[in-house]
Amino acid sequence: MAVASMNALGADLLAKATTAGSGRSSVTVYGRSGARLRQTLVALGAGQVMGEHKSPGDASVLCLEGRVLLRAGESQVELGPGDLVAVPPQRHDLEAREPSVLLLTVALH
């Protein structure tokens, strides 16, 4: 079994995000062809937004570093380090309030 340090990888992605024109950087940490689960580590610079979209399946966001705001319809929730939320099955967006690292988990149907 291979162990990956999300802290070290997150720090590397956050450094890349702060210099990237898009203000973000990500890597799939788990997922293979035919898998029913995908986990992606995402780093966002302060103020960056993952624009409104719908998830391809059940999903959760775990904030590892920073602060983010998840908005879905009339609802919103702010996450800080260690906070986990199930992503609503409706269109949503996510905004980094400060430089942030997230673990996005999606169940693929």
Secondary structure, DSSP 8 states (H G I E B T S, - for coil): -----HHHHHHHHHHHHHHSTTSEEEEEEE--TT-SEEEEEEEE-TT-EEEEE--SSSEEEEEEES-EEEEETTEEEEE-TT-EEEE-SS-EEEEESSSEEEEEEEE--
